[in-house]
Amino acid sequence: MQKDVHFYMTFALAIRAGIDMHEAAQIAWADQFTDDCTSAKIHGIQTQADLIGNWGDKQIQHSVIMPFHFVPGVDSWIVTPGSIRVQELVKSAINDEDVFSLGIALHALQDSFSHQNFTGWNEKHNACYPWYYIQSPIPNIGHAELRVIPDVVNYVWTDPRTGDVIDNKERALTCASLTYFFLMQFNHAQRVHGPQITEQLTEIFKIKSYDERKEKLRLLSGFDISDYKLISGDMQKKGMGRFIAAARRHLSRVMKSVENLEPPKAD
């Protein structure tokens, strides 16, 4: 998923779940910042691989890419949308009663929909084009060969490995429904706005323009929330320590949950 889902949709759904604006912004920021924390030099942990290229490092795959973006299904390393494993991570975050833990876990949950049927490892299972796998310097991690195609909510595409036609809007709607469910649980909310939200998101996810989708999601919250970049600067100043602590908890939980899986296949 991209920022329109991780930040703007999450914020809107948090508001609709009755969470106050300050906490909703913290949850949404932690959700999106999971994609932006690309260096461990300062804090000793990172939640996303460096775009310059360290994602090919096996340790990065093991401690960053898999636990934060490609949480495996129950029986294998292949990502399953909304799997029991990733839902348990969200439930643990809710039990923490910590907005940063929840944002990070929701990121993993949301990515389980866009990253389904891929793994966080460099392996042939992820190869969409055999010739590309042989010639490209980019490792076959996740959906790297397809670039952002699986993450863009309005795209319809064909998985070259199976021939299946995939409508990202359908995946995004299911993702939104589960995200909203957990935000309601976090807030112990009783009122349900599900059907109305589903109708609104259905129309928003059809919009081709990313900027227009983002604007519509901002309006969905009922608040004129500022741009993510402006909010992120303030959040990093005030909440970075809590984010890092939450990231460490998330990583520990994922590692414990996958300890009985067979080692990933060799490259």
Secondary structure, DSSP 8 states (H G I E B T S, - for coil): --HIIIIIIHHHHHHHTT--HHHHHHHHHHHHHTTT----TTTS--SS--TTTGGGSHHHIIIIIHHHH----SSSSS--TT-HHHHHHHHHHHHHT-HHHHHHHHHHHHHHHHTTT--SSBSGGG-S-HHHHHH-SS--BTTGGGTTGGG-TT-EEE-TTT--EEEHHHHHHHHHHHHHHHHHHHTT-----HHHHHHHHHHHTT---HHHHHHHHHHHHTS----HHHHHHHHHHHHHHHHHHHHHHHHHHHHHHTTTS------
